[in-house]
């Protein structure tokens, strides 16, 4: 069961055509990137390249994890607590895409009709029937090519992938992809290092200084007030007289 749900999830992530929800969502994204007045060819091409790479890395994961010889023994099989959520997600990964289908297949627009109630409408450039079919075929073929490339490089001919990695250019690209396109490095520079630096500078926690200062002030004030509780009636009477004099002075001034 885990194998099939994993495979379905990878297939939907890769946008395998017609049978997965990922295909219909990705087709809508690519179609809108081309036809929207805010879209462009380059935005559409970047989305298409992303669709190819998604199929490549998703099924690389499938082929390396689920095919070939086992590298480690399975310690424990998952139970119902894992199987039930996986089955539910797998079902939605297959059928939920039918609420929004390409115009080349069927005029089903439940999702966009729902979204249009809250988000502003997107101005679309009208296309001919042929242009719609071409865009549909692009979104259909490119994910399959990504899956095929993964099958060829990591299952059928793994030595080809190894040979590419051993070349200088391939090694550079492999390292760049392995570090997440440099995003982790950028995130570390922009957020992690400044936060660590601020934590070191604020090692004494200046927020606690206010709390500690308030506690210290309260303690000193309590000590001063406690000093007035001497039990000597003359001092109490003097305090009352001074209070009356101050009160009368305030009334006269005001």
TIVEXFI-172749 format. One record per residue (C-alpha): residue in three letters; x, y, z; residue number from 0. Coordinates in nm, 4 decimals, decimal comma. Each point is the difference from the previous one (the first is absolute). Layout:
TIVEXFI-172749
PT  nudo        xx        yy        zz  nulum
PT   ala         X         Y         Z    NUM
...
END
This chain:
TIVEXFI-172749
PT  nudo        xx        yy        zz  nulum
PT   unk    0,0000    0,0000    0,0000      0
PT   unk    0,2819    0,2410    0,0851      1
PT   unk    0,1587   -0,0667   -0,3399      2
PT   unk   -0,3163    0,0877   -0,1914      3
PT   unk   -0,0813    0,3116    0,1997      4
PT   unk    0,3604    0,1171   -0,0359      5
PT   unk   -0,0154   -0,0630   -0,3740      6
PT   unk   -0,3327    0,1829   -0,0344      7
PT   unk    0,1351    0,2975    0,1918      8
PT   unk    0,3091    0,0165   -0,2209      9
PT   unk   -0,2133   -0,0324   -0,3124     10
PT   unk   -0,2268    0,2861    0,1079     11
PT   unk    0,2991    0,2130    0,0972     12
PT   unk    0,1489   -0,0693   -0,3431     13
PT   unk   -0,3317    0,0932   -0,1666     14
PT   unk   -0,0390   -0,3229   -0,1926     15
PT   unk   -0,2739    0,0782   -0,2512     16
PT   unk   -0,3697   -0,0775    0,0246     17
PT   unk    0,0140   -0,2328    0,3021     18
PT   unk    0,1368    0,2323    0,2718     19
PT   unk   -0,1213    0,3209    0,1583     20
PT   unk    0,3478    0,1477   -0,0350     21
PT   unk   -0,0338    0,0001   -0,3774     22
PT   unk   -0,3148    0,2136   -0,0001     23
PT   unk    0,1390    0,2513    0,2494     24
PT   unk    0,3305    0,0286   -0,1858     25
PT   unk   -0,1771    0,0324   -0,3334     26
PT   unk   -0,2073    0,2863    0,1420     27
PT   unk    0,3131    0,1734    0,1302     28
PT   unk    0,1813   -0,0306   -0,3316     29
PT   unk   -0,3072    0,1004   -0,1991     30
PT   unk   -0,0499    0,3105    0,2145     31
PT   unk    0,3706    0,0897   -0,0183     32
PT   unk   -0,0355    0,0097   -0,3798     33
PT   unk   -0,3423    0,1585   -0,0428     34
PT   unk   -0,0120    0,2452    0,2907     35
PT   unk    0,0688    0,3654   -0,0749     36
PT   unk    0,2557   -0,0168    0,2827     37
PT   unk    0,1629   -0,3151   -0,1339     38
PT   unk    0,2718   -0,0417   -0,2594     39
PT   unk    0,1796   -0,2566   -0,2094     40
PT   unk    0,2876   -0,0110    0,2479     41
PT   unk   -0,2291   -0,0585    0,2948     42
PT   unk   -0,1697   -0,2814   -0,1890     43
PT   unk    0,3371   -0,1475   -0,1054     44
PT   unk    0,1272    0,0098    0,3591     45
PT   unk   -0,3142   -0,1821    0,1134     46
PT   unk    0,0455   -0,2593   -0,2739     47
PT   unk    0,3641   -0,0542    0,1004     48
PT   unk   -0,1149   -0,0373    0,3595     49
PT   unk   -0,2526   -0,2630   -0,1080     50
PT   unk    0,2780   -0,1981   -0,1679     51
PT   unk    0,2303    0,0232    0,3025     52
PT   unk   -0,2821   -0,0959    0,2360     53
PT   unk   -0,0639   -0,3203   -0,1940     54
PT   unk    0,3737   -0,0670   -0,0045     55
PT   unk    0,0671    0,0380    0,3719     56
PT   unk   -0,3305   -0,1509    0,1182     57
PT   unk    0,0536   -0,3228   -0,1910     58
PT   unk    0,3707    0,0011    0,0789     59
PT   unk   -0,1193   -0,0311    0,3579     60
PT   unk   -0,2412   -0,2778   -0,0990     61
PT   unk    0,2579   -0,2008   -0,1919     62
PT   unk    0,2740    0,0369    0,2611     63
PT   unk   -0,2249   -0,0699    0,3004     64
PT   unk   -0,2365   -0,2660   -0,1316     65
PT   unk    0,1884   -0,1824   -0,2766     66
PT   unk    0,3177   -0,2021   -0,0049     67
PT   unk    0,1658   -0,1746    0,2901     68
PT   unk   -0,0873    0,1032    0,3528     69
PT   unk    0,2785    0,2010    0,1633     70
PT   unk   -0,1356   -0,0262    0,3552     71
PT   unk   -0,2376   -0,2417    0,1682     72
PT   unk   -0,3538    0,1143    0,0796     73
PT   unk   -0,0169    0,0402    0,3766     74
PT   unk   -0,3783    0,0290    0,0337     75
PT   unk   -0,2961   -0,0082   -0,2346     76
PT   unk   -0,2384    0,2949    0,0241     77
PT   unk   -0,3413   -0,0629    0,1513     78
PT   unk   -0,3456    0,1457   -0,0495     79
PT   unk    0,0997    0,3331    0,1533     80
PT   unk    0,2234    0,0500   -0,3040     81
PT   unk   -0,1956   -0,1921   -0,2627     82
PT   unk   -0,3333    0,1801    0,0432     83
PT   unk    0,1332    0,3563   -0,0539     84
PT   unk    0,2114   -0,1222   -0,2914     85
PT   unk   -0,3008   -0,1623   -0,1677     86
PT   unk   -0,2114    0,3143    0,0456     87
PT   unk    0,2739    0,2202   -0,1439     88
PT   unk    0,0575   -0,2420   -0,2873     89
PT   unk   -0,3701    0,0065   -0,0914     90
PT   unk   -0,0055    0,3799   -0,0043     91
PT   unk    0,3237   -0,0004   -0,2013     92
PT   unk   -0,1861   -0,1923   -0,2695     93
PT   unk   -0,3534    0,1392   -0,0073     94
PT   unk    0,0089    0,3574    0,1318     95
PT   unk    0,1341    0,1336   -0,3297     96
PT   unk   -0,3280   -0,0663   -0,1774     97
PT   unk   -0,1503    0,3190    0,1483     98
PT   unk    0,2081    0,2007   -0,2500     99
PT   unk    0,0745   -0,1449   -0,3410    100
PT   unk    0,1689    0,1389   -0,3109    101
PT   unk   -0,2261    0,1450   -0,2643    102
PT   unk    0,1463   -0,2500   -0,2466    103
PT   unk   -0,1602   -0,2822    0,2018    104
PT   unk   -0,3163    0,1328    0,1640    105
PT   unk   -0,1421    0,3380    0,1078    106
PT   unk    0,0214   -0,0684    0,3761    107
PT   unk    0,0948    0,3149    0,1973    108
PT   unk   -0,1256   -0,0669    0,3529    109
PT   unk    0,3265    0,1076    0,1648    110
PT   unk    0,0473    0,3266   -0,1915    111
PT   unk   -0,3676    0,0870    0,0460    112
PT   unk    0,0428   -0,0429    0,3747    113
PT   unk    0,3240    0,2000    0,0141    114
PT   unk   -0,1461    0,2833   -0,2071    115
PT   unk   -0,2425    0,0768    0,2826    116
PT   unk    0,2822    0,1211    0,2240    117
PT   unk    0,2937    0,0830   -0,2281    118
PT   unk   -0,0031    0,2590   -0,2804    119
PT   unk   -0,0593   -0,1352   -0,3459    120
PT   unk    0,3041   -0,0525   -0,2215    121
PT   unk   -0,0158    0,1496   -0,3465    122
PT   unk    0,0687   -0,2792   -0,2496    123
PT   unk    0,1252    0,0386   -0,3545    124
PT   unk   -0,2298   -0,1908   -0,2378    125
PT   unk    0,1567   -0,2987   -0,1763    126
PT   unk   -0,0906   -0,2022   -0,3018    127
PT   unk   -0,1019   -0,3623    0,0373    128
PT   unk    0,3331   -0,1096   -0,1436    129
PT   unk    0,1964    0,2092    0,2512    130
PT   unk   -0,1987   -0,1512    0,2873    131
PT   unk    0,0752   -0,3508   -0,1262    132
PT   unk    0,3722    0,0780   -0,0324    133
PT   unk    0,0177    0,1334    0,3560    134
PT   unk   -0,1874   -0,3059    0,1213    135
PT   unk    0,2386   -0,2357   -0,1799    136
PT   unk    0,3023    0,1829    0,1432    137
PT   unk   -0,1339   -0,0449    0,3538    138
PT   unk   -0,0743   -0,3638   -0,0820    139
PT   unk    0,3305   -0,1009   -0,1587    140
PT   unk    0,2582    0,1834    0,2136    141
PT   unk   -0,0774   -0,1787    0,3328    142
PT   unk    0,0187   -0,3343   -0,1813    143
PT   unk    0,3415    0,0985   -0,1357    144
PT   unk    0,1121    0,0796    0,3554    145
PT   unk   -0,1136   -0,3416    0,1240    146
PT   unk    0,1648   -0,1668   -0,2998    147
PT   unk    0,3274    0,1812    0,0713    148
PT   unk   -0,0138   -0,1212    0,3611    149
PT   unk   -0,0647   -0,3554   -0,1157    150
PT   unk    0,2861    0,0162   -0,2487    151
PT   unk    0,2547    0,1595    0,2353    152
PT   unk   -0,0774   -0,1733    0,3281    153
PT   unk   -0,1512   -0,3356   -0,0899    154
PT   unk    0,0837   -0,1020   -0,3550    155
PT   unk    0,3456    0,1587   -0,0433    156
PT   unk    0,1246    0,1236    0,3410    157
PT   unk    0,3566    0,0031   -0,1312    158
PT   unk   -0,0970    0,2933   -0,2250    159
PT   unk   -0,0954    0,2097    0,3032    160
PT   unk    0,3236   -0,0979    0,1736    161
PT   unk    0,2020    0,0952   -0,3089    162
PT   unk   -0,1711    0,3393   -0,0190    163
PT   unk    0,0713    0,0692    0,3669    164
PT   unk    0,3680   -0,0870   -0,0431    165
PT   unk    0,0439    0,2691   -0,2647    166
PT   unk    0,0940    0,3515    0,1243    167
PT   unk   -0,3136    0,1666   -0,1318    168
PT   unk   -0,2212   -0,2838    0,1206    169
PT   unk    0,1658    0,0046    0,3420    170
PT   unk   -0,0580    0,3751    0,0264    171
PT   unk   -0,3684   -0,0332   -0,0945    172
PT   unk   -0,0387   -0,2983    0,2342    173
PT   unk    0,1471    0,1963    0,2897    174
PT   unk   -0,2164    0,3031   -0,0806    175
PT   unk   -0,3134   -0,2145    0,0008    176
PT   unk    0,1140   -0,1976    0,3033    177
PT   unk    0,0184    0,3196    0,2071    178
PT   unk   -0,3536    0,0932   -0,1036    179
PT   unk    0,0897    0,2480   -0,2772    180
PT   unk    0,1885    0,2005    0,2622    181
PT   unk   -0,3194    0,0878    0,1833    182
PT   unk    0,1223   -0,1466    0,3300    183
PT   unk    0,3202    0,2040   -0,0238    184
PT   unk   -0,1958    0,3170   -0,0764    185
PT   unk   -0,2434   -0,0713    0,2850    186
PT   unk    0,2941   -0,0562    0,2345    187
PT   unk    0,1586    0,3326   -0,0972    188
PT   unk   -0,3199    0,2068    0,0121    189
PT   unk   -0,1707   -0,1491    0,3054    190
PT   unk    0,1940   -0,2592    0,1985    191
PT   unk    0,3305    0,1842    0,0436    192
PT   unk   -0,1598    0,3367    0,0930    193
PT   unk   -0,2227   -0,1782    0,2521    194
PT   unk    0,2958   -0,1862    0,1551    195
PT   unk    0,1991    0,3262    0,0154    196
PT   unk   -0,2893    0,1792    0,1715    197
PT   unk   -0,0351   -0,2886    0,2447    198
PT   unk    0,3692    0,0241    0,0917    199
PT   unk   -0,0150    0,3765    0,0424    200
PT   unk   -0,3135   -0,0366    0,2103    201
PT   unk    0,1445   -0,2836    0,2061    202
PT   unk   -0,1068    0,1802    0,3195    203
PT   unk   -0,3511    0,0466   -0,1426    204
PT   unk   -0,0823    0,3716    0,0240    205
PT   unk   -0,3682   -0,0858    0,0437    206
PT   unk    0,0855   -0,1615    0,3317    207
PT   unk    0,1709    0,3242    0,1039    208
PT   unk   -0,3364    0,1757    0,0161    209
PT   unk   -0,1521   -0,2843    0,1987    210
PT   unk    0,3017   -0,0253    0,2316    211
PT   unk    0,0050    0,3784    0,0386    212
PT   unk   -0,3679    0,0085    0,0936    213
PT   unk    0,0534   -0,2787    0,2531    214
PT   unk    0,3046    0,1790    0,1485    215
PT   unk   -0,1879    0,3308    0,0229    216
PT   unk   -0,2953   -0,1678    0,1688    217
PT   unk    0,2317   -0,1666    0,2509    218
PT   unk    0,1753    0,3289    0,0849    219
PT   unk   -0,3339    0,1808    0,0333    220
PT   unk   -0,1286   -0,2753    0,2274    221
PT   unk    0,3104    0,0335    0,2182    222
PT   unk   -0,0484    0,3773    0,0223    223
PT   unk   -0,3652   -0,0363    0,0949    224
PT   unk    0,0835   -0,2724    0,2479    225
PT   unk    0,2359    0,2469    0,1694    226
PT   unk   -0,2925    0,2247    0,0798    227
PT   unk   -0,1682   -0,2795    0,1955    228
PT   unk    0,2099    0,0632    0,3106    229
PT   unk   -0,2794   -0,0115    0,2586    230
PT   unk    0,0851    0,3504    0,1257    231
PT   unk   -0,3177    0,2061    0,0387    232
PT   unk    0,1876    0,3301   -0,0318    233
PT   unk    0,1160   -0,0886   -0,3502    234
PT   unk   -0,3521   -0,1057   -0,0993    235
PT   unk   -0,1397    0,3295    0,1292    236
PT   unk    0,2718    0,1942   -0,1825    237
PT   unk   -0,0868   -0,1841   -0,3211    238
PT   unk   -0,3680    0,0859    0,0398    239
PT   unk    0,0797    0,3682    0,0625    240
PT   unk    0,2248    0,0169   -0,3024    241
PT   unk   -0,2671   -0,1656   -0,2127    242
PT   unk   -0,2606    0,2540    0,1160    243
PT   unk    0,2348    0,2912   -0,0692    244
PT   unk    0,0752   -0,1319   -0,3509    245
PT   unk   -0,3712   -0,0541   -0,0701    246
PT   unk   -0,0905    0,3527    0,1135    247
PT   unk    0,2854    0,1468   -0,2073    248
PT   unk   -0,1223   -0,1824   -0,3100    249
PT   unk   -0,3563    0,1263    0,0545    250
PT   unk    0,1172    0,3598    0,0457    251
PT   unk    0,2177   -0,0115   -0,3109    252
PT   unk   -0,2769   -0,1446   -0,2162    253
END
